[in-house]
C-alpha cells in the first residue's frame, strides 16, 4: 500500500491572540492529513514569529506578508511548496488573498463570508472558474453529522413537502459597548473590515446556509429588520427576516449577538406535510424527528448507530455516547477537502461549501441590508450569476 502524503498548508492570519486560526489548525490536525509548512500569521513581526515558533515552523518559511509567502512558495520545488492556502483574516482580505493564491496556482480554504460584497464574490468566482484549483469555504456547522442526517432525510422524503423553516442563531457576546482592546469585536463591528453587515455577516450567514443546505431549497425573497442595539455601534448586532423559497416554503431567520447570557445557540426546525426535524448546535449529537402518527424519535450520532444515512455515518469518528463537536465538524470539511486535493479535482470539493455557498451568502447579506433599510415589504434576492 502506497504511503499517503500529507497535504501541505500555508496559513494567512491566525496569529497569537486570534480565535479562528487556532481552530483551523486544530481541525486540520484531527485526521492527520495535513502538514502546516509555512505562514504569514500577523503583520506584527513579533507576533508572527512567536506564532511560528509555537508551531515549530522553519524560520525560512515564516513570511512577513502573504504576498511574500505566495511568491516565495511558488519558487520552491513542487514536492516541497505548500498546496493549500488557508485564509483566516478579517473579511476585507478574503478576496484579495484568495484571488492571488488561485492565480499563483494554489488551492484555497477560506473563512466565511467569502467576500465583502456580492460583486467582489463574483470577481473571485471568475478567477476560480477559469482555474484548475479548488476553493472551499469554512461554514463549519455544515460539517456536523446530524446536519447531513437531516439533509438526507429531507431528500428521502421523510418530511414530505417542506412548508416551514425556522432557523435562529442567538449569541450574547456583543451585548455591551465595544472594548477597543477586544480585537475580535473591533474588526467585526468595523464596516471597512467586516463589510456591509455585522451580525448578519458573521452569524446570520451560518443560519442562512444551514437552512438552504438541509431544506435543499434556495431563498428567493425576504423581508428583513436590521438593528444596531448597542449605542454607537456602526453595524447591525441584531436582526430577523421572513423569507420564502423557490418551492414555496415559508421561513423565519433570527440572528442576534445581544442576547445576554446566550453562548452559541444555532438551531433549526424544519417541517413538511409528513414530518418535522429539530437540531441544535449546542446539542449536536441529537436530531429529533416528529410525525403525526407515532411518538417522536431522536436519532443519535456515533459510529455504528442505527438509522444513520451514509453521509451522516461517514462523518462520525467515535462510538455512540462520545461527544463530537465544533472541531470535528470543521475537521470533516478539511478531510473532504484533502480528498479532493489528492484526486486532482478543481472548483468545488464534494461535501465542502464552495463558491456557490459564498455567492449565496453574499446575496443574502445584500438583500438583508437593502430590505432592512427599505420600507418595501418584500425584496427579491440578487442574482448570483
Secondary structure, DSSP 8 states (H G I E B T S, - for coil): ------EEEEEEE--TT-HHHHHHHHHHHTTT-EEEEEEE--SSHHHHHHHHHHTT--GGGB-SSHHHHHHHHHTS-TTTS-SEEEEES-GGGHHHHHHHHHHTT-EEEEESSS-SSHHHHHHHHHHHHTSS-BEEEE-GGGG-HHHHHHHHHHHTTTT-SEEEEEEEEE--TTSS---TT-HHHHHHT-HHHH-S-SHIIIIIHHHHHHHHHHH---EEEEEEEEE--STT-SS-SEEEEEEEETTS-EEEEEEES--TT---EEEEEEEESS-EEEEEGGGTTEEEEE-SSS--EEEE-SBT-TT--HHHHTT--SBTTS---HHHHHHHHHHHHHHHHHTT--B--TTS--HHHHHHHHHHHHHHHHHHT-S-S-EE-----
